[in-house]
Amino acid sequence: MAAEQRALDLEKTADWYRRFRLFETPGQSELYADWAGGVQSDAEVLALIIGLPRPKRQPNLVFACARLLGAPLAGYRIFRRWLVEHWPAVAAEARVRATQTNEPRRLTAVMPILASIGPRVALIEVGASAGLCLYPDRYSYDYSGRRVDPADGPSPVLLSAETTGSVPLPKHPPEVVWRAGLDLNPLDVHNPEDVRWLQTLVWPEQAERRRRLDAAMSIARRDPPLLVAGDAVVDLEALVARAPQGVPLVIVSPAVLVYLAPEQRAAFADAVTGFGRWISLDGVGVLPRVDALLPETPVPGDFIVSLDGRPVARCGPHGQTLDWIVG
Ligand SMILES: C[S@@+](CC[C@H](N)C(=O)[O-])C[C@H]1O[C@@H](n2cnc3c(N)ncnc32)[C@H](O)[C@@H]1O
């Protein structure tokens, strides 16, 4: 590796861990904040991390792989000693894995938009992971004290968001008459190894998220979704062809387009609205055309919620907050 490139890689990786600590960990995980803060200024550990291909240097992925292999949930000094000692195994794990965090709470942002499209919808999720966001009709919701339950009564899974603005809430979530997911690597809620990976992707202190994940997986196990292995751009049309006629088809893409190259994101955005309605949840900067339509400059760390390429709301990355920005 040329010295100049190496220096640039070290700097960029340190900055990635710094931004992760500043914008993603507050209020979510003190342990990850501590680890990220340690890595950001640890030349030896950064040198190990830049040995990985660029997308695999992601803090969330490195930390989850380390935890999967038994890293101690302790302060940075102890963690880094373990990490350096076990680096070959952690690196091998990171090379074959991707962050596939499946967070049904993101549906707090999606459900009101789905309901505005119709009382009955067909649903495709792109980047579905284990498909837990394919059940908006099976969960209960709490929007700053305003409750929405499925038509047949409260669900064991309650998704809560602190809200601002006038979020339009239906009496019940819309009925999903058909659901299907597309993912490069669909995870199976019946496979213990996949389940352990999904559980490890929940950050250490987040016991409530972990309980929610387990309860949502129980719902999915009773009625497993159709999950197809394939690429967001190349394989969507074939899945769309399997959707039923006569109900609106809604394609959701929560927290997935960031993994596509900018030209693939643009190709996806151009194609998807020809297939149906499109709801997306993306970090600021992922869809610049959507960001450009925001009434105010977005805050780094926010997710932008859009319908057919137009911003509707901002939300927390895991759906924990929802700020409705349209009338
Ligand atoms: C962070 S997870 C989000 C999972 C789910 N959408 C959610 O919000 O809970 C991103 C998912 O996108 C998938 N993915 C990444 N690139 C993809 C692509 N080009 N086509 C299809 N799926 C992709 C990953 O495998 C992963 O399961």
The ligand as a MOL file (V3000), in Angstrom:
LIG
                    3D

  0  0  0     0  0            999 V3000
M  V30 BEGIN CTAB
M  V30 COUNTS 27 29 0 0 0
M  V30 BEGIN ATOM
M  V30 1 C -29.1470 -2.3500 7.6170 0
M  V30 2 S -29.9840 -3.7050 6.9170 0 CHG=1
M  V30 3 C -31.6530 -3.0800 6.9370 0
M  V30 4 C -32.6530 -4.1900 7.0780 0
M  V30 5 C -34.1090 -3.7460 7.0710 0
M  V30 6 N -34.4360 -3.0130 5.8640 0
M  V30 7 C -34.4460 -2.9050 8.2740 0
M  V30 8 O -34.6140 -1.6800 8.1050 0
M  V30 9 O -34.5740 -3.4340 9.3720 0 CHG=-1
M  V30 10 C -29.5660 -3.5890 5.1850 0
M  V30 11 C -29.9120 -4.8330 4.3800 0
M  V30 12 O -29.7510 -4.5260 2.9970 0
M  V30 13 C -29.1880 -5.6360 2.3430 0
M  V30 14 N -28.5390 -5.1680 1.0980 0
M  V30 15 C -27.4000 -4.4490 0.9750 0
M  V30 16 N -27.1390 -4.1800 -0.3200 0
M  V30 17 C -28.1550 -4.7420 -1.0390 0
M  V30 18 C -28.4630 -4.8160 -2.4320 0
M  V30 19 N -27.6610 -4.2690 -3.3470 0
M  V30 20 N -29.5790 -5.4530 -2.8040 0
M  V30 21 C -30.3880 -6.0400 -1.8840 0
M  V30 22 N -30.1490 -6.0080 -0.5580 0
M  V30 23 C -29.0420 -5.3680 -0.1380 0
M  V30 24 C -28.2400 -6.2330 3.3650 0
M  V30 25 O -27.9690 -7.5980 3.0790 0
M  V30 26 C -29.0310 -6.0300 4.6600 0
M  V30 27 O -29.8050 -7.1550 4.9810 0
M  V30 END ATOM
M  V30 BEGIN BOND
M  V30 1 1 1 2
M  V30 2 1 2 3
M  V30 3 1 2 10
M  V30 4 1 3 4
M  V30 5 1 4 5
M  V30 6 1 5 6
M  V30 7 1 5 7
M  V30 8 2 7 8
M  V30 9 1 7 9
M  V30 10 1 10 11
M  V30 11 1 11 12
M  V30 12 1 11 26
M  V30 13 1 12 13
M  V30 14 1 13 14
M  V30 15 1 13 24
M  V30 16 1 14 15
M  V30 17 1 14 23
M  V30 18 2 15 16
M  V30 19 1 16 17
M  V30 20 1 17 18
M  V30 21 2 17 23
M  V30 22 1 18 19
M  V30 23 2 18 20
M  V30 24 1 20 21
M  V30 25 2 21 22
M  V30 26 1 22 23
M  V30 27 1 24 25
M  V30 28 1 24 26
M  V30 29 1 26 27
M  V30 END BOND
M  V30 END CTAB
M  END
